[in-house]
Amino acid sequence: MTTLNDLLNGQCHEYAKGEPTLTPAAVQERLPLVPGWELVDDGKGLRFTERKADFQTVIDFVVEVAKIAEEQKHHPDIQVRSYRTLQLDFSTHSIGGLTDNDFIMAARINALRG
């Protein structure tokens, strides 16, 4: 059974085309470990949406997310809408679905939020 500590201490790695994604049961096991994130794209993606105080707060947060993404070499799709609403989407594109990488990143981003 995967724990929050497993995710926070885990390291992202590259998945080769053809490797399996997480099973629906594995996704459901991990989802409660990353509150604030939801499944999208028929369970093939993970999304976080949050309204921040202002534009600068969004940008500062995105910079911190970018540092983690670069360190882990696993990057989100990032959207800023209405100047202060941030949306982050994760999916392991090389295999077309969710992997531990996505949940590792979600856990680390949640840790930034405090």
C-alpha positions as CSV (number, residue, x, y, z in Angstrom):
1,M,0.0,0.0,0.0
2,T,1.4,3.4,-1.0
3,T,1.6,6.1,1.7
4,L,2.0,9.8,1.6
5,N,5.6,9.4,2.7
6,D,6.2,7.1,-0.2
7,L,5.0,9.8,-2.6
8,L,6.9,12.6,-0.9
9,N,10.2,10.6,-0.8
10,G,9.7,9.0,-4.3
11,Q,11.6,10.1,-7.3
12,C,10.1,10.4,-10.8
13,H,11.5,8.4,-13.6
14,E,11.0,8.1,-17.3
15,Y,8.4,5.6,-18.5
16,A,9.0,4.0,-21.9
17,K,6.2,3.7,-24.4
18,G,4.3,0.5,-23.8
19,E,4.8,0.4,-20.0
20,P,1.5,0.1,-18.1
21,T,-0.2,2.9,-16.4
22,L,-1.5,2.6,-12.8
23,T,-4.6,0.4,-12.5
24,P,-7.9,2.1,-11.6
25,A,-7.6,0.4,-8.1
26,A,-4.0,1.9,-7.7
27,V,-5.3,5.3,-8.7
28,Q,-8.1,5.1,-6.2
29,E,-5.7,4.1,-3.5
30,R,-3.4,7.1,-4.2
31,L,-6.1,9.8,-4.8
32,P,-7.0,10.3,-1.1
33,L,-3.2,11.0,-0.4
34,V,-3.4,14.1,-2.6
35,P,-6.3,16.2,-1.4
36,G,-7.4,19.0,-3.8
37,W,-6.6,16.9,-6.9
38,E,-9.2,15.3,-9.1
39,L,-9.2,12.8,-11.9
40,V,-9.9,14.1,-15.4
41,D,-9.8,12.8,-18.9
42,D,-11.6,9.5,-18.0
43,G,-9.0,8.9,-15.3
44,K,-6.0,9.5,-17.5
45,G,-5.1,12.8,-15.8
46,L,-4.8,14.5,-12.5
47,R,-5.9,18.2,-12.0
48,F,-5.5,20.8,-9.3
49,T,-7.4,24.1,-9.5
50,E,-7.0,26.9,-7.0
51,R,-7.9,30.6,-6.9
52,K,-5.0,32.6,-5.3
53,A,-5.1,36.0,-3.8
54,D,-3.7,37.8,-6.8
55,F,-1.6,37.4,-10.0
56,Q,1.8,37.7,-8.3
57,T,0.9,34.9,-5.8
58,V,0.0,32.6,-8.7
59,I,3.2,33.4,-10.5
60,D,5.3,32.9,-7.4
61,F,3.6,29.5,-6.8
62,V,4.2,28.5,-10.4
63,V,7.9,29.3,-10.0
64,E,8.1,26.9,-7.0
65,V,6.2,24.2,-9.0
66,A,8.6,24.7,-11.9
67,K,11.6,24.1,-9.6
68,I,10.2,20.8,-8.5
69,A,9.2,19.8,-12.0
70,E,12.7,20.5,-13.3
71,E,14.3,18.6,-10.4
72,Q,12.0,15.6,-11.0
73,K,11.9,16.0,-14.8
74,H,8.1,15.6,-14.8
75,H,6.2,18.7,-15.9
76,P,2.6,19.8,-15.5
77,D,0.5,21.6,-18.1
78,I,0.0,25.0,-16.4
79,Q,-2.9,27.4,-17.0
80,V,-3.5,30.8,-15.4
81,R,-7.1,31.9,-15.9
82,S,-8.8,35.2,-14.8
83,Y,-5.4,36.4,-13.6
84,R,-5.5,34.5,-10.3
85,T,-6.9,31.0,-10.9
86,L,-4.2,28.4,-11.4
87,Q,-4.8,25.0,-13.0
88,L,-2.2,22.2,-13.0
89,D,-2.6,19.0,-15.0
90,F,-0.5,15.9,-14.8
91,S,-0.4,12.8,-16.9
92,T,2.5,10.6,-18.0
93,H,2.2,11.4,-21.7
94,S,4.7,8.8,-22.9
95,I,2.3,6.1,-21.8
96,G,-1.0,7.9,-22.0
97,G,-2.2,7.8,-18.4
98,L,-1.3,8.1,-14.7
99,T,1.8,6.8,-13.0
100,D,3.4,7.2,-9.7
101,N,5.2,10.2,-11.2
102,D,1.9,12.1,-11.3
103,F,1.1,11.4,-7.7
104,I,4.7,12.1,-6.5
105,M,4.4,15.6,-8.1
106,A,0.9,16.2,-6.7
107,A,2.1,15.3,-3.2
108,R,5.1,17.6,-3.5
109,I,3.0,20.4,-4.8
110,N,0.6,19.9,-1.9
111,A,3.5,20.2,0.5
112,L,4.3,23.6,-1.0
113,R,0.7,24.7,-0.2
114,G,1.3,23.9,3.5
